[in-house]
Amino acid sequence: MLLALKDTARDLKDAGITAPALVFTDRDGTDRRMTAGQMIALVNAGKAWVQSVHEAKRALKAMDPIPADFADDRHWPS
């Protein structure tokens, strides 16, 4: 879904539309109206966070032994 919103945001940006034209529902259930640029930035930040989670996972898997507290927040990006 986020990649579809980013794709739509690119179309809006290419069309020169700068007004908030996209709606994103946050984790609290609040609808947020966003500009194309804001949506692109949000999706890019989300992709970077997911990448950091995968890097943390790989680092844990490389440990021998894997720490017993692997689920502790200190091992994962916030």
N, C-alpha and C positions, 0 to 999 in steps of 0.2 A: 504494500500500500504506500509506504513512504517513497519508494522509487517512482511510483506513478504520480504522486504529488510533486516530486522533484521534476519529473518530465513535464507536467502541466505548468509548473513554475517557469521552466525554461521557455516554453511556448509563450507564456504571458510576457516574460522579459523580452523575448525577441520581438513581440508585438508592441513593445513600448508601454505596456500597462504597468503603472507604478503604484496604483491604489491597492489597498489590501483586498485581494480577490479570492484568497484561499482560506479554508477553514480547517484548523487542526484541533482535535479534542485532546486536552492534556490529561494527565493521570488523575486529576481530581474531577474529571468530567466536564470541565469548562471549555466551551468552544472559543478558540482564539482566531481572530481574523488576522491573516498575515499577508505581507507583500511577497512577491516572487523571490526577491532577494533574501528575505527572512526565511522562507521555506527552504531555499537552497542551502542556506547556512545551517539550518536545523538538521536537515538530512545529512549534510556533511559531518556535522558534529556527532550525530548518532552513529554514522559509519566509523568514525575514528574511535568512538567508545567501544563499539563491538570489536574492532581490531585489537584494542588494548585488552579486552577480556580474553580473546584468543591467545594473545601473547602471554598473559598471566597463566592461562591453562597449560600452554606449552612449557613454560618455566617450571610449573609444578610437576608436570609429567616427567620432566628431565631429572628431577630430584630422586635420589635413591638413598633412603626410602622417601616416598611422598609423605610430607608432614601429616600427622594425625589430625591436625587442626586445619586441613586444607580449605575448609569452608569458612574459616574465620575471615572477616572483612579485610584484615590487614594484607591478605594475599591477593585481593581483587581491586580493580579500579573503582573509584566511587562515582 
